[in-house]
């Protein structure tokens, strides 16, 4: 009997209470709730795994509100690795380690393994992003065995850097069959960020195996930039 693959897993990466950024903690929370409401509007039956890499604890009343929209909520403020990176403002390293630990939990926790059985696609979605009404999940119907990113962008880094393009990492997705491959991508990306000083967007482009890649012209989403508070459309 074939298992019906009829779910998506959306991993919502968050930093509700960082030590850096121009957006206040309260605005971050409001914008994060807007993100979860947007996901529930467009993907009402899918799984949402909210994972927060803040170096500071989040208030219980806020977590209670998030829990009403997310299937799973994980906060990593007690994790020594993430707390150190986030406290030091090492944004790219912190997000990569957050993803490694979140995906590790999925592969090692029996309840989460059971949840994954009907999942056909895993999305990474940055909190404080929203989907446009033009978003159509059916665009991902024929993406088995593939990563999907927004079309690569030429780099603005000096020529001596090891990468000439980058991928938007606000929203992308992968087939669950690529989970082990993606662990290797993340480990390599972390090392590259540490060794060269480039960001996670450039490091993802460098280490994603292009034979497994599909690039979309539009992702049909928008998000708020932590450094400026401005909204960008993808």
Phi and psi restraints in degrees (value plus and minus 20) as a CYANA .aco file:
   2 UNK   PHI    -100.2   -60.2
   2 UNK   PSI     115.0   155.0
   3 UNK   PHI     -95.5   -55.5
   3 UNK   PSI     113.0   153.0
   4 UNK   PHI     -96.9   -56.9
   4 UNK   PSI      97.2   137.2
   5 UNK   PHI    -110.7   -70.7
   5 UNK   PSI      75.3   115.3
   6 UNK   PHI    -149.1  -109.1
   6 UNK   PSI      -3.9    36.1
   7 UNK   PHI    -146.3  -106.3
   7 UNK   PSI     134.4   174.4
   8 UNK   PHI    -135.3   -95.3
   8 UNK   PSI     130.7   170.7
   9 UNK   PHI    -130.3   -90.3
   9 UNK   PSI     102.6   142.6
  10 UNK   PHI    -128.0   -88.0
  10 UNK   PSI      92.4   132.4
  11 UNK   PHI    -110.0   -70.0
  11 UNK   PSI      90.9   130.9
  12 UNK   PHI    -116.4   -76.4
  12 UNK   PSI      88.7   128.7
  13 UNK   PHI    -108.8   -68.8
  13 UNK   PSI     116.7   156.7
  14 UNK   PHI    -162.4  -122.4
  14 UNK   PSI     135.9   175.9
  15 UNK   PHI    -163.4  -123.4
  15 UNK   PSI      60.8   100.8
  16 UNK   PHI     -88.6   -48.6
  16 UNK   PSI     -51.8   -11.8
  17 UNK   PHI    -150.8  -110.8
  17 UNK   PSI      50.4    90.4
  18 UNK   PHI    -102.8   -62.8
  18 UNK   PSI     154.1   194.1
  19 UNK   PHI    -117.1   -77.1
  19 UNK   PSI     -25.9    14.1
  20 UNK   PHI    -150.1  -110.1
  20 UNK   PSI     149.0   189.0
  21 UNK   PHI      87.8   127.8
  21 UNK   PSI     134.7   174.7
  22 UNK   PHI    -113.3   -73.3
  22 UNK   PSI     -30.9     9.1
  23 UNK   PHI    -110.3   -70.3
  23 UNK   PSI     111.9   151.9
  24 UNK   PHI     -86.6   -46.6
  24 UNK   PSI     140.1   180.1
  25 UNK   PHI     -81.7   -41.7
  25 UNK   PSI     -59.3   -19.3
  26 UNK   PHI     -86.1   -46.1
  26 UNK   PSI     -62.9   -22.9
  27 UNK   PHI     -84.5   -44.5
  27 UNK   PSI     -57.8   -17.8
  28 UNK   PHI     -79.6   -39.6
  28 UNK   PSI     -62.6   -22.6
  29 UNK   PHI     -85.2   -45.2
  29 UNK   PSI     -66.1   -26.1
  30 UNK   PHI     -79.0   -39.0
  30 UNK   PSI     -64.4   -24.4
  31 UNK   PHI     -87.3   -47.3
  31 UNK   PSI     -54.3   -14.3
  32 UNK   PHI     -87.9   -47.9
  32 UNK   PSI     -61.8   -21.8
  33 UNK   PHI     -81.9   -41.9
  33 UNK   PSI     -59.7   -19.7
  34 UNK   PHI     -80.0   -40.0
  34 UNK   PSI     -57.5   -17.5
  35 UNK   PHI     -82.7   -42.7
  35 UNK   PSI     -67.5   -27.5
  36 UNK   PHI     -86.1   -46.1
  36 UNK   PSI     -58.1   -18.1
  37 UNK   PHI     -83.6   -43.6
  37 UNK   PSI     -61.0   -21.0
  38 UNK   PHI     -82.3   -42.3
  38 UNK   PSI     -64.2   -24.2
  39 UNK   PHI     -83.6   -43.6
  39 UNK   PSI     -62.3   -22.3
  40 UNK   PHI     -86.1   -46.1
  40 UNK   PSI     -50.9   -10.9
  41 UNK   PHI     -85.9   -45.9
  41 UNK   PSI     -65.2   -25.2
  42 UNK   PHI    -111.7   -71.7
  42 UNK   PSI     -44.0    -4.0
  43 UNK   PHI    -154.0  -114.0
  43 UNK   PSI      43.2    83.2
  44 UNK   PHI     -84.3   -44.3
  44 UNK   PSI     -46.0    -6.0
  45 UNK   PHI    -125.6   -85.6
  45 UNK   PSI     -16.4    23.6
  46 UNK   PHI    -110.0   -70.0
  46 UNK   PSI     148.3   188.3
  47 UNK   PHI    -108.9   -68.9
  47 UNK   PSI     114.4   154.4
  48 UNK   PHI    -135.7   -95.7
  48 UNK   PSI     103.5   143.5
  49 UNK   PHI    -131.1   -91.1
  49 UNK   PSI      84.5   124.5
  50 UNK   PHI    -109.1   -69.1
  50 UNK   PSI     101.1   141.1
  51 UNK   PHI    -150.4  -110.4
  51 UNK   PSI     100.7   140.7
  52 UNK   PHI    -134.1   -94.1
  52 UNK   PSI     107.8   147.8
  53 UNK   PHI    -125.7   -85.7
  53 UNK   PSI      10.4    50.4
  54 UNK   PHI     -87.1   -47.1
  54 UNK   PSI     125.7   165.7
  55 UNK   PHI     -99.8   -59.8
  55 UNK   PSI     -27.7    12.3
  56 UNK   PHI    -139.2   -99.2
  56 UNK   PSI     125.7   165.7
  57 UNK   PHI     -86.9   -46.9
  57 UNK   PSI     129.8   169.8
  58 UNK   PHI    -121.1   -81.1
  58 UNK   PSI     119.5   159.5
  59 UNK   PHI     -82.4   -42.4
  59 UNK   PSI     124.4   164.4
  60 UNK   PHI     -80.3   -40.3
  60 UNK   PSI     -59.1   -19.1
  61 UNK   PHI     -84.3   -44.3
  61 UNK   PSI     -53.2   -13.2
  62 UNK   PHI     -90.5   -50.5
  62 UNK   PSI     -62.4   -22.4
  63 UNK   PHI     -83.9   -43.9
  63 UNK   PSI     -54.9   -14.9
  64 UNK   PHI     -83.0   -43.0
  64 UNK   PSI     -59.9   -19.9
  65 UNK   PHI     -89.0   -49.0
  65 UNK   PSI     -60.0   -20.0
  66 UNK   PHI     -83.5   -43.5
  66 UNK   PSI     -59.9   -19.9
  67 UNK   PHI     -83.7   -43.7
  67 UNK   PSI     -43.1    -3.1
  68 UNK   PHI     -92.9   -52.9
  68 UNK   PSI     -38.0     2.0
  69 UNK   PHI    -131.6   -91.6
  69 UNK   PSI     -41.6    -1.6
  70 UNK   PHI    -128.9   -88.9
  70 UNK   PSI     125.1   165.1
  71 UNK   PHI     -94.7   -54.7
  71 UNK   PSI     -54.5   -14.5
  72 UNK   PHI    -155.4  -115.4
  72 UNK   PSI     117.8   157.8
  73 UNK   PHI    -147.6  -107.6
  73 UNK   PSI     104.4   144.4
  74 UNK   PHI    -148.5  -108.5
  74 UNK   PSI     110.0   150.0
  75 UNK   PHI    -138.4   -98.4
  75 UNK   PSI     116.0   156.0
  76 UNK   PHI    -135.2   -95.2
  76 UNK   PSI       3.8    43.8
  77 UNK   PHI     -87.9   -47.9
  77 UNK   PSI     -36.3     3.7
  78 UNK   PHI    -116.0   -76.0
  78 UNK   PSI     -22.3    17.7
  79 UNK   PHI    -101.1   -61.1
  79 UNK   PSI     102.4   142.4
  80 UNK   PHI     -82.5   -42.5
  80 UNK   PSI     -60.1   -20.1
  81 UNK   PHI     -84.5   -44.5
  81 UNK   PSI     -72.6   -32.6
  82 UNK   PHI     -87.2   -47.2
  82 UNK   PSI     -61.7   -21.7
  83 UNK   PHI     -79.6   -39.6
  83 UNK   PSI     -63.4   -23.4
  84 UNK   PHI     -84.9   -44.9
  84 UNK   PSI     -67.9   -27.9
  85 UNK   PHI     -83.7   -43.7
  85 UNK   PSI     -66.2   -26.2
  86 UNK   PHI     -86.3   -46.3
  86 UNK   PSI     -58.5   -18.5
  87 UNK   PHI     -85.6   -45.6
  87 UNK   PSI     -50.9   -10.9
  88 UNK   PHI    -106.4   -66.4
  88 UNK   PSI     -18.7    21.3
  89 UNK   PHI      53.4    93.4
  89 UNK   PSI       0.6    40.6
  90 UNK   PHI    -107.1   -67.1
  90 UNK   PSI      57.4    97.4
  91 UNK   PHI     -81.9   -41.9
  91 UNK   PSI     -67.9   -27.9
  92 UNK   PHI     -85.1   -45.1
  92 UNK   PSI     -66.6   -26.6
  93 UNK   PHI     -81.8   -41.8
  93 UNK   PSI     -61.3   -21.3
  94 UNK   PHI     -82.2   -42.2
  94 UNK   PSI     -63.5   -23.5
  95 UNK   PHI     -88.4   -48.4
  95 UNK   PSI     -58.6   -18.6
  96 UNK   PHI     -83.4   -43.4
  96 UNK   PSI     -65.3   -25.3
  97 UNK   PHI     -86.2   -46.2
  97 UNK   PSI     -57.3   -17.3
  98 UNK   PHI     -78.2   -38.2
  98 UNK   PSI     -63.6   -23.6
  99 UNK   PHI     -86.6   -46.6
  99 UNK   PSI     -62.4   -22.4
 100 UNK   PHI     -78.8   -38.8
 100 UNK   PSI     -65.9   -25.9
 101 UNK   PHI     -90.4   -50.4
 101 UNK   PSI     -56.5   -16.5
 102 UNK   PHI     -86.9   -46.9
 102 UNK   PSI     -66.8   -26.8
 103 UNK   PHI     -86.5   -46.5
 103 UNK   PSI     -54.4   -14.4
 104 UNK   PHI     -83.3   -43.3
 104 UNK   PSI     -60.5   -20.5
 105 UNK   PHI     -80.9   -40.9
 105 UNK   PSI     -60.0   -20.0
 106 UNK   PHI     -83.8   -43.8
 106 UNK   PSI     -59.4   -19.4
 107 UNK   PHI    -101.3   -61.3
 107 UNK   PSI     -39.4     0.6
 108 UNK   PHI    -126.3   -86.3
 108 UNK   PSI     -42.2    -2.2
 109 UNK   PHI    -108.6   -68.6
 109 UNK   PSI     107.0   147.0
 110 UNK   PHI     -82.6   -42.6
 110 UNK   PSI     -60.8   -20.8
 111 UNK   PHI     -85.4   -45.4
 111 UNK   PSI     -59.6   -19.6
 112 UNK   PHI     -91.0   -51.0
 112 UNK   PSI     -54.4   -14.4
 113 UNK   PHI     -81.5   -41.5
 113 UNK   PSI     -61.4   -21.4
 114 UNK   PHI     -83.7   -43.7
 114 UNK   PSI     -61.7   -21.7
 115 UNK   PHI     -80.2   -40.2
 115 UNK   PSI     -54.0   -14.0
 116 UNK   PHI     -94.1   -54.1
 116 UNK   PSI     -33.6     6.4
 117 UNK   PHI     -76.4   -36.4
 117 UNK   PSI     -61.2   -21.2
 118 UNK   PHI    -111.3   -71.3
 118 UNK   PSI     -11.8    28.2
 119 UNK   PHI    -101.7   -61.7
 119 UNK   PSI     105.8   145.8
 120 UNK   PHI    -120.9   -80.9
 120 UNK   PSI     -37.9     2.1
 121 UNK   PHI    -174.7  -134.7
 121 UNK   PSI     123.6   163.6
 122 UNK   PHI    -133.3   -93.3
 122 UNK   PSI     104.3   144.3
 123 UNK   PHI    -126.1   -86.1
 123 UNK   PSI     119.0   159.0
 124 UNK   PHI    -122.7   -82.7
 124 UNK   PSI     105.7   145.7
 125 UNK   PHI    -156.1  -116.1
 125 UNK   PSI      98.5   138.5
 126 UNK   PHI     -94.2   -54.2
 126 UNK   PSI     112.9   152.9
 127 UNK   PHI     -77.9   -37.9
 127 UNK   PSI     134.9   174.9
 128 UNK   PHI      52.4    92.4
 128 UNK   PSI       8.7    48.7
 129 UNK   PHI    -142.0  -102.0
 129 UNK   PSI     135.8   175.8
 130 UNK   PHI    -156.9  -116.9
 130 UNK   PSI     129.7   169.7
 131 UNK   PHI    -106.5   -66.5
 131 UNK   PSI     122.5   162.5
 132 UNK   PHI     -99.5   -59.5
 132 UNK   PSI     140.9   180.9
 133 UNK   PHI     -86.4   -46.4
 133 UNK   PSI     -35.7     4.3
 134 UNK   PHI    -100.7   -60.7
 134 UNK   PSI     -27.2    12.8
 135 UNK   PHI     -83.4   -43.4
 135 UNK   PSI     114.2   154.2
 136 UNK   PHI    -156.8  -116.8
 136 UNK   PSI      91.2   131.2
 137 UNK   PHI     -81.6   -41.6
 137 UNK   PSI     -40.8    -0.8
 138 UNK   PHI     -85.8   -45.8
 138 UNK   PSI     -38.2     1.8
 139 UNK   PHI     -82.3   -42.3
 139 UNK   PSI     -37.7     2.3
 140 UNK   PHI    -119.1   -79.1
 140 UNK   PSI      -8.5    31.5
 141 UNK   PHI     -83.5   -43.5
 141 UNK   PSI     -55.3   -15.3
 142 UNK   PHI    -131.6   -91.6
 142 UNK   PSI      30.3    70.3
 143 UNK   PHI    -141.4  -101.4
 143 UNK   PSI       3.5    43.5
 144 UNK   PHI     -80.0   -40.0
 144 UNK   PSI     116.9   156.9
 145 UNK   PHI      53.7    93.7
 145 UNK   PSI      -3.8    36.2
 146 UNK   PHI    -150.2  -110.2
 146 UNK   PSI     132.4   172.4
 147 UNK   PHI    -108.0   -68.0
 147 UNK   PSI     129.1   169.1
 148 UNK   PHI    -146.7  -106.7
 148 UNK   PSI     100.8   140.8
 149 UNK   PHI    -145.7  -105.7
 149 UNK   PSI     138.6   178.6
 150 UNK   PHI     -82.7   -42.7
 150 UNK   PSI     127.3   167.3
 151 UNK   PHI     -69.1   -29.1
 151 UNK   PSI     116.5   156.5
 152 UNK   PHI     -73.6   -33.6
 152 UNK   PSI     128.7   168.7
 153 UNK   PHI    -136.5   -96.5
 153 UNK   PSI     114.4   154.4
 154 UNK   PHI     -79.4   -39.4
 154 UNK   PSI     120.9   160.9
 155 UNK   PHI     -95.3   -55.3
 155 UNK   PSI     130.9   170.9
 156 UNK   PHI    -120.8   -80.8
 156 UNK   PSI     -17.4    22.6
 157 UNK   PHI     -93.5   -53.5
 157 UNK   PSI     134.5   174.5
 158 UNK   PHI     -78.5   -38.5
 158 UNK   PSI     134.8   174.8
 159 UNK   PHI     -81.1   -41.1
 159 UNK   PSI     -43.2    -3.2
 160 UNK   PHI     -94.8   -54.8
 160 UNK   PSI     -30.0    10.0
 161 UNK   PHI     -94.3   -54.3
 161 UNK   PSI     136.7   176.7
 162 UNK   PHI    -101.2   -61.2
 162 UNK   PSI     -18.1    21.9
 163 UNK   PHI    -154.5  -114.5
 163 UNK   PSI     116.2   156.2
 164 UNK   PHI    -127.3   -87.3
 164 UNK   PSI     -20.1    19.9
 165 UNK   PHI    -161.3  -121.3
 165 UNK   PSI     152.3   192.3
 166 UNK   PHI    -162.5  -122.5
 166 UNK   PSI     141.9   181.9
 167 UNK   PHI    -131.5   -91.5
 167 UNK   PSI     119.4   159.4
 168 UNK   PHI     -86.0   -46.0
 168 UNK   PSI     107.0   147.0
 169 UNK   PHI    -128.6   -88.6
 169 UNK   PSI      -8.9    31.1
 170 UNK   PHI     -85.1   -45.1
 170 UNK   PSI     -59.0   -19.0
 171 UNK   PHI    -168.2  -128.2
 171 UNK   PSI     105.0   145.0
 172 UNK   PHI    -177.7  -137.7
 172 UNK   PSI     156.5   196.5
 173 UNK   PHI    -171.1  -131.1
 173 UNK   PSI     143.4   183.4
 174 UNK   PHI    -166.4  -126.4
 174 UNK   PSI     133.8   173.8
 175 UNK   PHI     -93.9   -53.9
 175 UNK   PSI     120.2   160.2
 176 UNK   PHI     -76.2   -36.2
 176 UNK   PSI     -43.5    -3.5
 177 UNK   PHI     -85.8   -45.8
 177 UNK   PSI     -35.2     4.8
 178 UNK   PHI    -117.5   -77.5
 178 UNK   PSI     -10.7    29.3
 179 UNK   PHI     -76.5   -36.5
 179 UNK   PSI     -69.6   -29.6
 180 UNK   PHI     -84.3   -44.3
 180 UNK   PSI     -59.7   -19.7
 181 UNK   PHI     -80.1   -40.1
 181 UNK   PSI     -59.4   -19.4
 182 UNK   PHI     -91.9   -51.9
 182 UNK   PSI     -52.6   -12.6
 183 UNK   PHI     -76.6   -36.6
 183 UNK   PSI     -63.6   -23.6
 184 UNK   PHI     -85.5   -45.5
 184 UNK   PSI     -59.7   -19.7
 185 UNK   PHI     -78.5   -38.5
 185 UNK   PSI     -66.4   -26.4
 186 UNK   PHI     -86.0   -46.0
 186 UNK   PSI     -61.5   -21.5
 187 UNK   PHI     -83.9   -43.9
 187 UNK   PSI     -64.7   -24.7
 188 UNK   PHI     -84.8   -44.8
 188 UNK   PSI     -58.5   -18.5
 189 UNK   PHI     -84.5   -44.5
 189 UNK   PSI     -62.0   -22.0
 190 UNK   PHI     -79.7   -39.7
 190 UNK   PSI     -66.4   -26.4
 191 UNK   PHI     -83.4   -43.4
 191 UNK   PSI     -59.3   -19.3
 192 UNK   PHI     -86.2   -46.2
 192 UNK   PSI     -62.5   -22.5
 193 UNK   PHI     -79.5   -39.5
 193 UNK   PSI     -65.4   -25.4
 194 UNK   PHI     -84.8   -44.8
 194 UNK   PSI     -60.8   -20.8
 195 UNK   PHI     -98.4   -58.4
 195 UNK   PSI     -52.4   -12.4
 196 UNK   PHI    -134.8   -94.8
 196 UNK   PSI     -38.8     1.2
 197 UNK   PHI      63.8   103.8
 197 UNK   PSI     -16.7    23.3
 198 UNK   PHI     -95.2   -55.2
 198 UNK   PSI     149.9   189.9
 199 UNK   PHI    -114.3   -74.3
 199 UNK   PSI     155.4   195.4
 200 UNK   PHI     -85.4   -45.4
 200 UNK   PSI     -48.6    -8.6
 201 UNK   PHI     -84.3   -44.3
 201 UNK   PSI     -66.2   -26.2
 202 UNK   PHI     -87.9   -47.9
 202 UNK   PSI     -60.2   -20.2
 203 UNK   PHI     -86.1   -46.1
 203 UNK   PSI     -55.9   -15.9
 204 UNK   PHI     -83.4   -43.4
 204 UNK   PSI     -64.2   -24.2
 205 UNK   PHI     -80.3   -40.3
 205 UNK   PSI     -61.9   -21.9
 206 UNK   PHI     -82.2   -42.2
 206 UNK   PSI     -57.8   -17.8
 207 UNK   PHI    -125.8   -85.8
 207 UNK   PSI     -31.8     8.2
 208 UNK   PHI     -90.2   -50.2
 208 UNK   PSI     105.3   145.3
 209 UNK   PHI     -90.8   -50.8
 209 UNK   PSI      97.1   137.1
 210 UNK   PHI     -86.5   -46.5
 210 UNK   PSI     -36.9     3.1
 211 UNK   PHI     -89.2   -49.2
 211 UNK   PSI     -38.7     1.3
 212 UNK   PHI    -123.4   -83.4
 212 UNK   PSI      -2.1    37.9
 213 UNK   PHI    -131.2   -91.2
 213 UNK   PSI     115.2   155.2
 214 UNK   PHI    -141.2  -101.2
 214 UNK   PSI     116.7   156.7
 215 UNK   PHI    -136.3   -96.3
 215 UNK   PSI     106.0   146.0
 216 UNK   PHI    -116.5   -76.5
 216 UNK   PSI     124.4   164.4
 217 UNK   PHI     -87.6   -47.6
 217 UNK   PSI     -57.5   -17.5
 218 UNK   PHI    -156.2  -116.2
 218 UNK   PSI     123.2   163.2
 219 UNK   PHI    -119.9   -79.9
 219 UNK   PSI     -33.9     6.1
 220 UNK   PHI      42.7    82.7
 220 UNK   PSI      27.3    67.3
 221 UNK   PHI    -167.1  -127.1
 221 UNK   PSI     147.7   187.7
 222 UNK   PHI    -161.0  -121.0
 222 UNK   PSI     138.0   178.0
 223 UNK   PHI    -172.0  -132.0
 223 UNK   PSI     138.1   178.1
 224 UNK   PHI    -114.6   -74.6
 224 UNK   PSI     108.6   148.6
 225 UNK   PHI     -97.5   -57.5
 225 UNK   PSI     107.6   147.6
 226 UNK   PHI     -84.3   -44.3
 226 UNK   PSI     -56.4   -16.4
 227 UNK   PHI     -96.0   -56.0
 227 UNK   PSI     -46.5    -6.5
 228 UNK   PHI    -140.8  -100.8
 228 UNK   PSI     -41.5    -1.5
 229 UNK   PHI      60.4   100.4
 229 UNK   PSI     -18.7    21.3
 230 UNK   PHI    -103.8   -63.8
 230 UNK   PSI     135.9   175.9
 231 UNK   PHI    -118.4   -78.4
 231 UNK   PSI     113.2   153.2
 232 UNK   PHI    -139.2   -99.2
 232 UNK   PSI     125.7   165.7
 233 UNK   PHI    -126.9   -86.9
 233 UNK   PSI     119.9   159.9
